[in-house]
Structures are given as C-alpha cells and as structure tokens.
C-alpha cells in the first residue's frame, strides 16, 4: 500500500515538473541569503533549494549589485551538478565605502535559459541621521599610485559645497553625485602622506548661510621597498645582515616589521640586523621578512660566513720608530681570532692634500714600515685590513694618527738664468716647505773660483761676467742640518743675434698656455720653457720638461687675463742651454678700454683728412691688435657714416679719409682685435675750403704783426726818456760866470775864424773854445813861457783823451813870451781855470809859431779813439797874457 502511494506521488511530481519546464518556468533557487561586509567588501552566502537536485547540468546563479538603487555590477556563479546541495559564497569589493550609500544584492537562478520566477535580495544600508557631514572611508591605509573614491554624506537640509585633499591639484580630482545627500570624490594618490596622515575634507553649508566642514584621515604610503640583502660576520661568532632601505613607507603610525629567520630585528628600519649564531662552516639561506599594512617583502641571501669575514678596524695605531725618511707603525686587534688569519693591510699616508697607499701582508699582521717620507714633515696615517684568503671586504679605516719626521738637508734647487742688459742673472725657485726640510739660513752661489752668499729672502744674483765665455754656476741652500747638493747651470756666451729662432706655437686653454714644438736633437736632458710679461716688470717663471715630451701646459696663479706674455723654449744640453723658439701670447684676450688713441689729432689736406695718434704702448694692449679702422660720421647729415678706412698694419699711426665735403665730422678710430673692435677714440672736426684757410692765415699774420708792433711801441713810449738818453744824450752849453769873462773893461775877446779840419763823427761836434793871449795873469794862473791856454768844458773830473785821428787845431794868436815869475824858467804849463758851473780845464798848446799878430796854424790835437764820448768836447782858449792888458776871445762853433 505504501509503495503504491509513493509511486503516485512521484508521478504527480514529475507531471508538474514537465508542465513547468514546458511553460519555461524554473522553480529551483536559493531559499535564503546571508549578506555580510568586511571594510568595502560584500560577503554573500546561500544554499540550494532541494528542488535543485533534479538539475543534471550546470546551474547558474545571477547576482546584481545596486548602490543607491542604481545597478553598478553584474556577476554570475556557476554551480556544477556535483556542487548542488552544498553552501555557496560570493564576494565583491565596492569602489565606494559601504557607509556612503546602501548596497543591495539580488540573486536569481538560471538553468537552460529558464530563470526562476522569484529572486532573493539583501541590502546593506548606508549611514543615516547624521548631525554633520561625514567623510568615508576613515583611517584607511592606502598605497601611493592607487585610485581611491571618498564620499561625503550630508545631514538632511545641508547643501554640498566641495570635497578636496590639501596639496592635490583639482585637475586630478573628480566629484560626482551619488544621491541628494551623498557625493563622491575620485582621486589618484600620487604622493605619500607628509605628516601622520592626509586629510580628506568635505565642505557644506546650511541654506547658504552657515558653513560646516568635516573630514577623514587617510594614511598614504608605499609597500616595503627593501632590497639587496647581504649577510656576513665580523667576529666569527655572529651574523650581521645588511640591506638597502630604498624609501620610507611614510606610514609613521603604522610600524614596519622586520624578521631575520623568524626572529624580530631591532634595527630593521636602519637596514641592519645582528644575531648570534653557532660557528658553522658551509652555506645556508638567510631570509629577511619585511611587512607593513600595505603588504610584505621577503629577501634572502645564501652565504658561508667563514668566507665572509668583514674585519673590525685596527685599534691603537702609533709610530714606534721615527726617522727623517722612514717610520715604523704598530696597531692592535680587538678580536683575538684575527691573529690566526692571513691578513692584508693597507696604510693610507696623507699630507698636504696628497694621499699615498701601501699594502702589507702577513699572519695576524699588526705593523708596517713607511719609507720615502719627506723630512721635517707632518703626516696622517690610517690603516684598514682584510683577509687574504677568501677576501670579502676591507675593514673600516682606523682612527687617524699624526706624526712628524725628523729634519734633513734641503733638496737640490731648481736653477735657471736670465740674460738682461749684458748681465746674467742666476735665479732659483724658493724651496717649498716639503723641499727645505727646515728653515733656510742662506744660499751660496759659486762660479769661476768666486763664492757669494745670498740672504734667504732673495732668490737671484746678478753676475757681471765676460760675455764672450761660458761659466759653470753652482747654487746650494743651507739649513741647520747642512747644505743641499749643488745645482749647476752653464751660462752661454752673449749673442745679440736672435735670427734663426723659430716662432713658438702657443694656444690658449682654460686660463693657461698650451705649447707644442718639434723634437730637437740638442735637447739631451729635456726642455725649459720660461715666460714673463712682455712689458713692465719681468718676474721670470719657468718649467722643465722631460726629453721625451714635446708639449707643455703652463698653469700659474700669476697668469693674468689681458696681459701679454713672452715665452721662450730652450734645449737643455750638457753645456749651456740653447734658445730654440720664442713667441708671445695672452692667456685670455680682453677688450681694450676706450680712449686708446691719445692724443688723437687731425690735419686737413685739400678735401682729405689725415687722423694720427701716438704708437700704442704694450701696457695698453689687452689683446693682439690686428689693424685699425677709421669711421667718418657726417654730423650735418644725421650722423651718417660716410667713410670707412682700415689698415691691417698694427704698427700704423695714421689713417686718411679722402674726398670729404665741407662740413662737420666726427672721426672715430678703433683697434681690430680677436675680441672685436675696441679702444674707441673720437674727435670732432670742421672742414673748411682752401680760400677760407688762406684768408684765415693772412688775418692771423696781420694780427700777429700788428700786435708785435703795438707791443714794441708801448714799450718804447714807456721807456722813451731812457732810450733818448742812451741814443742821443743832451749836449750842455757853456756857462761862463767868471768876472774876466763878463767884464768887458778888463778883458777883450774877439772872435776869430778858424778853418776846420777833416770831419769825423767826433770832429763834427762843434764845441765853444776860449782862447787868451799871453801877457798877464788871468785869475792868478800864469804861464811861465807865455804859452796859450785852452779851457775844456767837461763834466766834473772828466775830459776827453786825445784821439789818434788828427784834426786841424784852432788858430791861435802868438804872444810874446812872458817871463816866469819868481825866476822860474819859461815852459808850457796846464792851468785850471775855475768855473763854478762847468769846471773848465785849461790845456796848453803843443806847438807855437813865430811871434806876431797874425793867426798861426797849430798842431793837431790828439783825441782818444777808444769810444764815442761826446761829453769830452774841448773848448780851446788862447791867452795873450800881459800884466796890464790881457786879451781874450771865445771861438764859437759854426
């Protein structure tokens, strides 16, 4: 009975299924759903309806996700016949935080294109009933480079304003509206959080009056970036691993964890981890795990620690023995097991910015010897070591140790010479501190059995040698330890002929001279290059070059831009150096300053103008002058350049501009150099016609002559009295005031005609003469021989001397001889007749004729011819003197 009942039931069921399938309706589906969440992930679980057991093929479950009643995702889950009857699950991560809006999941089944007539649905509601704007997600750890959506949920009645991240450009942010109370901001995170976190802010307003603002904190950082793990040992008892921390995760409040072989590392953030291990020979893996909130990284290194010994630095480095040129160093080891290792140690010796390295090898090495040191010098040494066998790394450098070597005699001097003004100047370089090995006391120069001592402040000595011979000169330096070995140089015979000397090829390079030359067979011991400024004080410098080199770069702190230098190349021989090449150059040519051509002069010749200047001195040439150029600017034609004249001769001092019109011009002269036209000097000139020049010349000549004559006239007028006195002095007239001249009763004077002799400049001067006859005393003056007297009108105490030229004497009267008084014999006398006004002088005649009343011709008077003396005109008087009646007369000039 029961069996029949079961058969009827199954038949009815199968009939219903067949009718349902025929109608396209599928009744298999999930009886219930379970919906959960985790952060932003939806977790869905369900089971099959018992009716699904009749499905013999794949059963499809369709899932639809809606956010705020808008479908955002569709998915399918396929269930095979074997999986029917077991629980099913599905998850999906939303791009939006689940708090932002409601998330609904709908589930239905489908089999052979037939869908179940009912669907299951579950909803996760969003945040509601808020009092202020809220931003989601909150306190989330996010990776740099990811794209994240934040949302702002507003309370009812508030109006959305904006969402933003401080420090982010608005062009990489996009704001969308989810519903009336929810807005989403999508942004690509391109930078980590600078502080503890990055604020995501939402700004809203209440009826456009009151503003409210709130936000959320986002931790933006990186995945662990550690790499390059290496493990080694320093003491053969522990392992020390190092790695590179490429960047900070920037998750300050989210600690990064480090583990070596599963054990925490305290200094993991510094890229270092130290663990004690048992001594174990052989390779093994060393694994480091780095983990943070965004993920984890595993690093591994396979190593045998016995082959990776990274030694500790040597300790207690000191100098046990110190000499002038060698020192013995010692040190110790902190790890005693190093004494059993074969070690290689490097010693770094530094002094004055120079470092030298030496290596030493030995078992448990703990000392080293340094050689070839500089005497009286300070050194600093450091030491590091490593294993010789299976070398892994050098140890760290030891702490530096300083020591001073003992003193010694100076090094040999660098000696050169300079020929100047037929003198040979021996010069040497002052020894540097690393060459003197102590304070230099003095220098000693020896030549031709002659010795001279030079003070330590000087480095040259001028020698006056026979220029036709060569000499060997030796120079030594002396300090408290003794004298250096002598440095010798042979002086060449003086040869003023410099022909046959080649031009030295000079190039400029980075503030220095670059020289090159051809090899010379005479240079048995090398070459010498010397240089000094071409003009001004020559402070000679030199450089010695080995024989196999044929180029040199000259660097010197004394080289200056814009200064011309003379450079010479010599061949070093067993005897005197031989001059090979010579040249001039600039380290760097500079523009010549304006106003170079002083004075700048011009001269007009017809319609041409010649502009000239003084030769340019070398001190003013800051570049090689390749020529000159003259510009003519017409100032009457808008300063238009009307001519351009140039020359390639650097020695030129004139330029001519031809065929210029009458007018005003500005002439500008410039020097052409490699750095352009420079040294600009200008002058302004006005060109006139030749007729105007002639008129101007005549006017200038007339004005000059007139001015000269006016000056002479003024001078003559001012000094006329003096000139008249010198050229034509006044002739005084006789003034006779004595009684015998004024009383006609006592004396009688008669004019007589006198024939004149030949005239001369002196004779032409007519002077009054007084003549008296003999016979009586005249003013008590008596001639004993009755000789006539002549009175001469002269200045006081002065009378003319007799002239050599003879002139006829005046005619005189002959009178009888008057007896001499007091019995004296008769003889000619010279009597002086006093005249209060003129001081007349009386002279006796030289010759007398026969007595008689007639006139006789006397002899010629002698006059002094030594000069013209008009004051000495003589007035002759002939006296016929008697006691009773003297007879006198005056002979006046015709």
BAKOL-147403 format. One record per residue (C-alpha): residue in one letter; x, y, z. Coordinates in steps of 0.05 Angstrom, whole numbers, padded with zeros to 5 digits, always signed. Layout:
! BAKOL-147403
aXYZ...
This chain:
! BAKOL-147403
x+00000+00000+00000x+00056+00048+00019x+00094+00032-00044x+00035+00049-00087x+00027+00115-00051x+00099+00134-00065x+00093+00117-00138x+00031+00160-00146x+00067+00219-00111x+00128+00214-00156x+00085+00211-00218x+00047+00273-00198x+00112+00310-00184x+00142+00291-00249x+00080+00313-00284x+00084+00381-00251x+00158+00389-00269x+00144+00370-00340x+00088+00420-00345x+00132+00474-00313x+00191+00463-00359x+00145+00463-00417x+00119+00531-00395x+00192+00560-00388x+00188+00568-00313x+00245+00545-00268x+00230+00537-00194x+00300+00518-00168x+00331+00576-00128x+00363+00596-00061x+00315+00593-00004x+00352+00647+00035x+00413+00694+00032x+00464+00716+00084x+00497+00784+00070x+00557+00809+00109x+00613+00861+00098x+00687+00870+00111x+00715+00940+00101x+00690+00954+00030x+00677+00881+00011x+00607+00849+00007x+00604+00776+00030x+00544+00735+00005x+00527+00663+00025x+00468+00618+00006x+00446+00546-00004x+00408+00509-00059x+00335+00494-00056x+00321+00419-00050x+00286+00422-00117x+00353+00438-00149x+00374+00366-00141x+00336+00349-00204x+00385+00391-00245x+00434+00347-00281x+00476+00402-00314x+00507+00469-00293x+00463+00514-00252x+00476+00589-00260x+00465+00639-00204x+00458+00712-00227x+00480+00768-00179x+00464+00842-00187x+00493+00897-00142x+00457+00963-00134x+00484+01025-00100x+00431+01075-00081x+00382+01036-00124x+00428+01041-00185x+00458+00978-00214x+00533+00981-00213x+00554+00909-00220x+00531+00843-00250x+00562+00775-00238x+00547+00700-00247x+00565+00639-00205x+00565+00571-00240x+00546+00510-00197x+00560+00441-00225x+00517+00381-00212x+00567+00356-00160x+00565+00423-00122x+00489+00425-00117x+00466+00417-00046x+00530+00447-00015x+00535+00520+00011x+00557+00574-00038x+00591+00642-00027x+00609+00703-00066x+00645+00769-00051x+00654+00835-00085x+00693+00897-00066x+00658+00963-00078x+00696+01024-00102x+00655+01063-00052x+00657+01056+00023x+00596+01016+00046x+00578+01073+00094x+00569+01121+00036x+00503+01092+00008x+00461+01029+00012x+00487+00968-00025x+00435+00917-00049x+00450+00847-00076x+00397+00809-00116x+00405+00735-00130x+00367+00691-00180x+00380+00623-00214x+00380+00603-00286x+00380+00535-00319x+00379+00522-00393x+00355+00593-00408x+00300+00586-00357x+00301+00634-00299x+00269+00623-00231x+00206+00664-00221x+00230+00694-00155x+00292+00729-00131x+00327+00737-00065x+00350+00806-00044x+00392+00833+00014x+00413+00906+00029x+00469+00937+00069x+00444+01007+00088x+00488+01069+00088x+00498+01120+00144x+00436+01160+00161x+00412+01210+00213x+00478+01249+00215x+00488+01314+00252x+00546+01339+00209x+00580+01320+00143x+00618+01254+00147x+00674+01230+00101x+00687+01156+00086x+00729+01115+00086x+00764+01134+00150x+00835+01118+00175x+00847+01075+00115x+00918+01055+00095x+00925+01069+00020x+00981+01057-00030x+01014+01112-00069x+00993+01108-00142x+00925+01078-00129x+00858+01110-00148x+00810+01118-00089x+00739+01144-00082x+00719+01182-00020x+00648+01202-00004x+00615+01256+00036x+00548+01241+00069x+00509+01304+00088x+00457+01313+00142x+00387+01328+00118x+00379+01400+00097x+00452+01416+00083x+00478+01436+00014x+00543+01406-00013x+00599+01455-00029x+00662+01416-00045x+00710+01359-00028x+00785+01366-00031x+00853+01339-00009x+00904+01392+00013x+00964+01393-00033x+00929+01359-00091x+00914+01392-00157x+00840+01397-00173x+00853+01373-00244x+00867+01302-00218x+00803+01300-00175x+00733+01286-00199x+00670+01297-00157x+00604+01261-00173x+00535+01260-00141x+00510+01193-00114x+00444+01218-00087x+00417+01281-00055x+00458+01270+00008x+00519+01233-00017x+00576+01259-00061x+00637+01221-00083x+00708+01246-00097x+00753+01203-00140x+00828+01219-00137x+00894+01187-00158x+00942+01186-00099x+01008+01210-00127x+01044+01229-00063x+01053+01199+00006x+01028+01230+00070x+01077+01281+00093x+01056+01281+00166x+01019+01226+00203x+00963+01225+00151x+00929+01262+00095x+00863+01299+00109x+00804+01289+00062x+00756+01346+00074x+00683+01360+00057x+00652+01428+00060x+00577+01442+00062x+00531+01499+00081x+00463+01506+00114x+00417+01547+00069x+00479+01583+00041x+00490+01618+00107x+00527+01574+00156x+00587+01533+00133x+00603+01465+00161x+00666+01425+00147x+00690+01356+00167x+00739+01305+00142x+00774+01238+00148x+00846+01217+00155x+00879+01173+00102x+00947+01140+00111x+00980+01142+00043x+01047+01105+00036x+01088+01052+00000x+01097+00978+00002x+01163+00957+00033x+01220+00975-00015x+01277+00940+00020x+01327+00901-00024x+01399+00876-00032x+01406+00832+00030x+01478+00812+00049x+01499+00773+00109x+01570+00768+00138x+01608+00762+00203x+01657+00808+00238x+01677+00766+00298x+01665+00695+00271x+01612+00687+00326x+01551+00724+00299x+01517+00740+00234x+01504+00812+00213x+01459+00825+00155x+01452+00889+00117x+01403+00912+00064x+01382+00974+00029x+01321+01012+00054x+01304+01045-00012x+01250+01090+00015x+01209+01102+00077x+01138+01074+00075x+01114+01142+00102x+01067+01105+00148x+01091+01136+00212x+01036+01110+00256x+01038+01041+00221x+01103+01007+00241x+01142+00964+00191x+01162+00897+00219x+01230+00862+00204x+01246+00789+00219x+01310+00750+00205x+01300+00676+00204x+01234+00688+00241x+01266+00729+00297x+01250+00804+00304x+01304+00854+00285x+01310+00915+00330x+01348+00958+00280x+01310+00935+00219x+01289+01006+00199x+01364+01023+00193x+01377+00965+00146x+01416+00924+00196x+01404+00861+00237x+01452+00825+00283x+01442+00754+00310x+01486+00707+00349x+01498+00641+00314x+01538+00579+00326x+01602+00570+00286x+01581+00533+00225x+01620+00521+00162x+01581+00516+00099x+01529+00554+00060x+01458+00567+00083x+01399+00613+00067x+01389+00676+00107x+01317+00702+00099x+01292+00771+00118x+01217+00787+00120x+01193+00859+00115x+01119+00873+00127x+01073+00934+00134x+00999+00949+00127x+01003+00950+00052x+01040+00884+00043x+01105+00847+00055x+01171+00831+00021x+01218+00772+00032x+01293+00778+00019x+01342+00721+00020x+01418+00711+00016x+01457+00646+00012x+01526+00651+00044x+01582+00614+00081x+01602+00660+00138x+01673+00634+00142x+01684+00663+00073x+01650+00729+00090x+01693+00758+00145x+01686+00834+00150x+01741+00853+00199x+01736+00907+00251x+01782+00968+00244x+01852+00965+00274x+01859+00999+00342x+01915+01039+00375x+01955+01058+00314x+02021+01091+00334x+02093+01103+00310x+02145+01062+00345x+02206+01090+00307x+02210+01158+00272x+02268+01178+00227x+02277+01232+00173x+02253+01189+00115x+02221+01126+00146x+02173+01108+00203x+02150+01042+00235x+02076+01037+00252x+02042+00989+00301x+01969+00972+00318x+01927+00920+00355x+01864+00877+00344x+01800+00875+00385x+01783+00804+00361x+01837+00756+00382x+01817+00705+00328x+01845+00754+00276x+01916+00734+00296x+01903+00666+00265x+01883+00695+00197x+01928+00713+00139x+01916+00788+00132x+01927+00842+00080x+01931+00913+00108x+01931+00980+00072x+01964+01042+00101x+01939+01109+00075x+01990+01164+00084x+01964+01235+00073x+01999+01302+00075x+01983+01369+00045x+01923+01343+00005x+01963+01284-00023x+01948+01211-00008x+01991+01150-00020x+01973+01078-00006x+02017+01019+00013x+01999+00946+00025x+02029+00896+00073x+02014+00821+00081x+02025+00776+00140x+01995+00727+00190x+01958+00768+00242x+01992+00830+00214x+02000+00886+00266x+02056+00932+00240x+02081+00966+00176x+02143+01006+00154x+02134+01071+00114x+02192+01095+00070x+02208+01152+00023x+02179+01204+00070x+02194+01278+00069x+02239+01302+00125x+02213+01353+00175x+02142+01340+00152x+02075+01324+00184x+02037+01262+00163x+01970+01230+00179x+01961+01154+00172x+01901+01108+00175x+01900+01031+00169x+01849+00981+00144x+01855+00905+00135x+01821+00845+00104x+01830+00770+00098x+01880+00749+00045x+01845+00683+00031x+01772+00688+00011x+01776+00764+00013x+01708+00793+00026x+01712+00867+00046x+01761+00917+00074x+01751+00936+00147x+01734+01007+00165x+01792+01055+00169x+01825+01063+00236x+01826+01128+00274x+01878+01174+00242x+01947+01182+00273x+01994+01243+00263x+02070+01243+00267x+02128+01289+00247x+02191+01264+00212x+02259+01289+00232x+02296+01344+00192x+02348+01336+00137x+02390+01378+00088x+02349+01415+00034x+02334+01385-00033x+02373+01409-00094x+02348+01476-00120x+02313+01488-00187x+02361+01537-00220x+02352+01579-00283x+02382+01643-00312x+02362+01707-00347x+02404+01750-00393x+02388+01823-00382x+02428+01885-00402x+02491+01846-00416x+02485+01816-00347x+02469+01744-00328x+02421+01738-00271x+02422+01670-00236x+02353+01655-00208x+02325+01596-00169x+02258+01576-00141x+02248+01587-00067x+02246+01517-00036x+02177+01496-00014x+02165+01472+00056x+02170+01400+00033x+02237+01415-00001x+02272+01458+00051x+02267+01405+00107x+02277+01461+00157x+02287+01536+00158x+02333+01560+00102x+02391+01601+00130x+02421+01627+00065x+02443+01608-00006x+02513+01601-00034x+02530+01617-00108x+02597+01594-00136x+02628+01610-00204x+02699+01616-00231x+02732+01608-00162x+02685+01661-00135x+02636+01649-00079x+02578+01693-00057x+02528+01685-00001x+02456+01707-00013x+02405+01722+00042x+02348+01672+00050x+02297+01726+00029x+02327+01732-00041x+02326+01682-00098x+02370+01713-00151x+02440+01741-00161x+02465+01785-00218x+02534+01767-00245x+02579+01812-00286x+02615+01761-00328x+02656+01761-00391x+02602+01755-00443x+02648+01721-00493x+02658+01660-00448x+02614+01610-00413x+02615+01596-00339x+02590+01540-00294x+02550+01568-00237x+02531+01525-00176x+02478+01543-00124x+02465+01509-00057x+02416+01521+00000x+02435+01514+00074x+02394+01498+00136x+02413+01476+00206x+02424+01405+00180x+02473+01425+00126x+02476+01445+00053x+02439+01416-00006x+02473+01383-00064x+02495+01436-00115x+02451+01454-00174x+02492+01476-00234x+02477+01515-00297x+02524+01536-00354x+02518+01608-00377x+02523+01617-00453x+02565+01670-00488x+02526+01733-00504x+02496+01731-00573x+02453+01791-00592x+02435+01760-00659x+02368+01725-00649x+02358+01706-00722x+02343+01633-00735x+02297+01628-00674x+02231+01597-00693x+02163+01622-00672x+02135+01582-00613x+02066+01553-00625x+02022+01579-00569x+01949+01561-00556x+01903+01584-00500x+01866+01533-00458x+01824+01544-00395x+01865+01602-00368x+01933+01572-00386x+01982+01566-00444x+01985+01502-00485x+02052+01496-00521x+02078+01445-00572x+02143+01441-00610x+02184+01394-00653x+02236+01349-00623x+02307+01377-00621x+02368+01331-00623x+02405+01382-00580x+02357+01371-00521x+02396+01315-00487x+02367+01329-00418x+02300+01358-00436x+02270+01427-00449x+02260+01491-00409x+02201+01538-00421x+02204+01606-00388x+02155+01664-00390x+02144+01733-00363x+02103+01796-00381x+02126+01828-00446x+02124+01898-00416x+02134+01923-00346x+02170+01885-00291x+02191+01817-00314x+02184+01766-00259x+02211+01705-00296x+02179+01636-00285x+02200+01571-00318x+02181+01498-00327x+02227+01440-00342x+02201+01385-00389x+02229+01314-00397x+02265+01298-00463x+02210+01251-00490x+02155+01304-00484x+02144+01357-00536x+02086+01396-00507x+02070+01431-00442x+02012+01463-00406x+02031+01524-00366x+01989+01537-00305x+02008+01592-00256x+01970+01633-00205x+02008+01694-00231x+01980+01689-00302x+01931+01746-00314x+01879+01757-00368x+01892+01814-00416x+01967+01814-00404x+02016+01797-00460x+02070+01746-00442x+02135+01729-00477x+02151+01655-00477x+02217+01622-00495x+02235+01549-00508x+02306+01525-00492x+02340+01459-00504x+02374+01431-00442x+02444+01407-00461x+02506+01383-00426x+02532+01454-00433x+02495+01520-00438x+02420+01520-00456x+02403+01534-00529x+02346+01580-00548x+02301+01543-00598x+02236+01582-00604x+02203+01645-00578x+02133+01674-00581x+02082+01719-00548x+02011+01707-00526x+01954+01722-00479x+01922+01673-00431x+01857+01707-00449x+01849+01768-00493x+01804+01823-00466x+01772+01883-00498x+01817+01944-00499x+01788+02002-00460x+01761+02062-00497x+01805+02124-00505x+01864+02083-00530x+01889+02134-00582x+01916+02192-00542x+01927+02244-00567x+01883+02237-00629x+01899+02292-00679x+01875+02311-00748x+01902+02350-00807x+01865+02375-00868x+01897+02369-00936x+01851+02396-00991x+01790+02351-00985x+01827+02296-00947x+01835+02289-00872x+01893+02252-00840x+01880+02226-00770x+01942+02208-00729x+01958+02183-00660x+02018+02162-00618x+02041+02090-00621x+02001+02046-00574x+02042+02020-00516x+02042+01946-00499x+02016+01961-00429x+01951+01986-00460x+01943+01926-00508x+01900+01875-00473x+01893+01837-00539x+01933+01830-00603x+01919+01889-00648x+01907+01864-00719x+01898+01932-00750x+01858+01997-00744x+01795+02024-00774x+01772+02097-00782x+01698+02116-00786x+01676+02184-00811x+01608+02208-00787x+01575+02267-00820x+01545+02308-00764x+01507+02351-00813x+01472+02290-00842x+01441+02255-00782x+01508+02224-00761x+01511+02182-00824x+01576+02143-00834x+01605+02170-00899x+01672+02134-00900x+01706+02073-00871x+01782+02066-00877x+01822+02009-00848x+01892+01980-00846x+01920+01912-00827x+01985+01942-00802x+01986+01940-00726x+02044+01990-00726x+02006+02044-00765x+01996+02111-00732x+01956+02147-00787x+01894+02137-00829x+01870+02182-00885x+01798+02196-00904x+01793+02223-00975x+01744+02265-01016x+01705+02294-00958x+01658+02353-00968x+01660+02417-00929x+01624+02407-00862x+01629+02380-00791x+01651+02308-00780x+01665+02260-00723x+01725+02216-00734x+01727+02151-00694x+01787+02105-00692x+01782+02033-00667x+01831+01976-00660x+01813+01910-00692x+01826+01850-00646x+01803+01778-00638x+01751+01801-00588x+01722+01854-00635x+01733+01928-00648x+01753+01965-00585x+01794+02022-00557x+01744+02072-00587x+01770+02143-00590x+01734+02201-00626x+01745+02273-00644x+01702+02325-00679x+01730+02369-00735x+01701+02420-00784x+01729+02421-00855x+01737+02489-00888x+01753+02509-00961x+01825+02527-00980x+01805+02601-00994x+01779+02606-00924x+01843+02576-00898x+01885+02627-00938x+01843+02686-00912x+01848+02659-00843x+01924+02653-00850x+01931+02725-00875x+01887+02752-00820x+01926+02714-00768x+01992+02741-00797x+01967+02813-00797x+01941+02809-00727x+02007+02779-00704x+02048+02835-00737x+02002+02889-00711x+02004+02861-00642x+02080+02857-00644x+02088+02930-00668x+02038+02953-00616x+02077+02918-00562x+02143+02950-00586x+02111+03019-00589x+02083+03014-00519x+02150+02991-00492x+02187+03048-00529x+02138+03101-00504x+02143+03075-00434x+02220+03078-00435x+02229+03137-00484x+02270+03180-00437x+02319+03124-00424x+02325+03108-00498x+02336+03181-00516x+02389+03187-00463x+02425+03126-00490x+02419+03142-00564x+02425+03218-00567x+02443+03248-00499x+02434+03325-00490x+02496+03370-00502x+02506+03421-00447x+02522+03494-00468x+02579+03532-00435x+02560+03577-00378x+02615+03629-00365x+02604+03664-00299x+02675+03690-00281x+02689+03765-00280x+02742+03764-00331x+02692+03734-00379x+02636+03781-00361x+02674+03848-00352x+02690+03880-00419x+02733+03930-00385x+02785+03883-00362x+02786+03832-00417x+02776+03836-00490x+02754+03775-00530x+02749+03774-00605x+02721+03720-00648x+02769+03691-00697x+02754+03648-00759x+02782+03580-00754x+02790+03533-00813x+02762+03465-00799x+02799+03400-00808x+02772+03336-00836x+02707+03318-00803x+02691+03255-00767x+02636+03234-00721x+02673+03266-00663x+02701+03324-00702x+02632+03344-00727x+02612+03361-00656x+02625+03437-00651x+02645+03458-00581x+02658+03531-00558x+02731+03545-00543x+02762+03601-00502x+02829+03629-00524x+02871+03681-00486x+02935+03718-00505x+02995+03716-00461x+03014+03778-00425x+02983+03779-00358x+02956+03734-00305x+02886+03710-00311x+02856+03694-00245x+02925+03684-00217x+02942+03629-00268x+03005+03648-00306x+03044+03611-00358x+03117+03619-00348x+03131+03614-00423x+03070+03653-00444x+03040+03591-00474x+02967+03598-00494x+02916+03561-00451x+02857+03522-00472x+02796+03513-00428x+02758+03448-00439x+02684+03443-00419x+02675+03375-00388x+02636+03343-00332x+02667+03342-00264x+02733+03305-00264x+02725+03281-00337x+02756+03303-00402x+02767+03271-00470x+02830+03233-00482x+02869+03251-00546x+02845+03216-00609x+02894+03184-00656x+02859+03215-00715x+02889+03283-00729x+02845+03344-00740x+02869+03415-00754x+02876+03455-00688x+02843+03521-00679x+02880+03584-00699x+02912+03619-00641x+02948+03687-00633x+03022+03688-00620x+03042+03730-00560x+03110+03749-00532x+03139+03705-00481x+03120+03724-00412x+03175+03719-00362x+03165+03669-00310x+03150+03690-00241x+03197+03681-00184x+03254+03669-00232x+03227+03604-00258x+03244+03584-00329x+03195+03593-00382x+03158+03528-00400x+03090+03503-00422x+03041+03491-00366x+02970+03466-00357x+02929+03513-00316x+02860+03501-00290x+02812+03559-00291x+02757+03551-00241x+02687+03554-00269x+02632+03545-00218x+02584+03516-00270x+02626+03471-00315x+02694+03461-00282x+02732+03481-00345x+02801+03452-00357x+02856+03493-00389x+02906+03458-00434x+02970+03489-00463x+02983+03485-00537x+03033+03435-00562x+03065+03479-00614x+03077+03554-00623x+03094+03595-00686x+03134+03657-00693x+03110+03714-00651x+03066+03762-00688x+02998+03789-00691x+02974+03740-00744x+02939+03674-00733x+02982+03612-00737x+02961+03541-00751x+02973+03496-00692x+02987+03423-00689x+02932+03372-00688x+02903+03353-00621x+02905+03281-00603x+02838+03250-00583x+02822+03184-00554x+02792+03137-00606x+02772+03084-00558x+02699+03105-00558x+02650+03158-00573x+02649+03207-00514x+02610+03269-00531x+02620+03298-00461x+02694+03309-00475x+02685+03364-00525x+02743+03413-00515x+02737+03488-00514x+02805+03519-00531x+02824+03588-00508x+02889+03624-00529x+02912+03674-00478x+02959+03731-00494x+02975+03749-00424x+03004+03815-00402x+03006+03846-00336x+02965+03905-00356x+02921+03884-00413x+02905+03812-00423x+02869+03799-00487x+02817+03742-00492x+02767+03715-00542x+02717+03658-00549x+02714+03615-00611x+02641+03593-00621x+02621+03533-00663x+02600+03547-00735
